[in-house]
Amino acid sequence: MAQPNNPLHGVTLETIVTELVARHGWEKLGHMIDVRCFTHDPSVKSSLTFLRKTPWARKKVEDLYLRGLR
């Protein structure tokens, strides 16, 4: 295993977003992480496009996902 201590290893961004939406819903997710892709006409596809281009937002999403794993 190349990254045994990395809980995000092998988890796609799409999986992370999908699980967060299933757990919290778009509205709550938009309050937790204030980015337009979660608050204005949200979809997984548009969110992935934004998050892949915006490292600070992706980090917030990944951190929220990791907090949910604990």
C-alpha positions in Angstrom: 0.0 0.0 0.0 1.6 3.3 -1.1 -0.3 5.6 1.3 -1.4 3.5 4.4 -2.0 6.6 6.6 -4.0 8.6 4.0 -7.7 8.0 4.5 -8.5 9.7 1.2 -6.3 7.3 -0.8 -8.5 5.6 -3.4 -11.6 7.7 -2.7 -12.6 9.8 -5.6 -13.8 13.4 -5.3 -17.1 12.3 -6.8 -17.6 9.8 -4.0 -16.8 12.4 -1.4 -19.3 14.9 -2.8 -22.0 12.2 -3.3 -21.6 11.0 0.3 -21.7 14.5 1.7 -24.8 15.3 -0.2 -26.5 12.1 0.9 -25.5 12.8 4.6 -26.2 16.5 4.7 -28.2 17.6 1.7 -27.3 20.5 -0.6 -28.8 23.2 1.6 -26.9 22.2 4.7 -23.7 21.6 2.7 -24.0 25.1 1.3 -24.2 26.5 4.9 -21.3 24.4 6.1 -19.1 25.3 3.1 -20.1 28.6 1.5 -19.3 28.1 -2.1 -21.7 28.9 -5.0 -21.6 25.4 -6.4 -23.4 24.2 -3.3 -25.9 27.1 -3.0 -26.9 28.1 -6.5 -28.5 25.3 -8.7 -26.2 22.6 -7.2 -25.3 19.4 -8.9 -22.6 16.8 -8.5 -21.2 17.6 -12.0 -20.9 21.4 -11.5 -19.5 20.9 -8.0 -16.8 18.5 -9.3 -15.8 21.0 -12.0 -15.4 23.8 -9.5 -13.7 21.7 -6.8 -11.1 20.3 -9.3 -10.1 23.9 -10.2 -10.2 25.4 -6.7 -7.8 23.8 -4.3 -9.0 25.8 -1.2 -12.6 24.7 -1.7 -11.6 21.1 -2.4 -9.6 21.1 0.9 -12.7 22.2 2.8 -14.8 19.5 1.3 -12.1 16.8 2.0 -11.8 18.1 5.6 -15.5 17.9 6.1 -15.6 14.4 4.7 -12.8 13.3 7.0 -14.5 14.7 10.1 -17.5 12.6 9.2 -15.3 9.4 9.1 -14.2 9.9 12.7 
